[in-house]
Amino acid sequence: MSAAGEKRGLVESTNDAADIGLLGPSAKKQRKKPVTAKSLGLTKEEFESIKAANVKKDLKAFVHTLNCQVDADWHDGYEKQAETKGEWFEALWHPLTAVLDIGVNKKTALAQCNEVLKPLLTPTMTFLHVHAVAVQQMTWKLWKRKLS
């Protein structure tokens, strides 16, 4: 910055110099190339499966539904609550297998795979939070039957 009364120089920063062409083309900030399925070597279906926004929206909806079901009918709504928990696990299954297939097996799109995993660590969508919802004990018994 210049003090009061001092003359300002023609070029104040390297960004200004790059803008007027004094530093050459390499001094300008490079734009990030958009990440596409083709640039990662993936099919469109594979690329869609590792979009974090879809995963976050789906899991959040299941947690909200489970909370609403518990509020509406804690005692007799255990079958619907167990079904919602099962749907939460199924919704979780597809992104996790996509992360394993694409990020681990193909060793590509690691940043996108990391973004898919981040919502799973947020307090409102973790496994422990889903089980912390005050559902009736019958949901555990129904789950044991389904898993057997």
C-alpha positions, 0 to 999 in steps of 0.5 A: 500500500502507498502512504498518503502523498506518495505516487503509486507505481504503474504496476502494484502487484504481480496479478496486475502485471500479468493482466497487462501482459508484462510477466508473460502468459505463464504468470496468469492464474490457471483455471481449473479444468472441469472434472468429467467422467471422460477426464477420469476414465469413467463411464457416466454411471460410475461418475454419477455414483460418486457424486457426494451431493446425491449421497448426502441428500439421500442419507439425510432424508432417511434420518429425517424420516426415521426421526419423524416416524419415532415422533409419530408412533414410537411404540407401535411403529417399530416395523416401519422404523426397522424398514427405514433403517434397512433402507438407510443401509441400502442407500449407503451400500451403493456409494460405498461399493462405488468408492471401493470399485473406483477409488480403490480398484481403479485408483482414480477419482480419489478426491470425489471418493473422499467427498462421498465418504465425508457425509458419513462422518457428519454427526447427523448421518453416522451409523451411531446417530441412526441407532441413537434415535430412540426407536423401540427395541423390536427394530433390533430383533427385526434386523437380526431376522433380516440379516440371518 
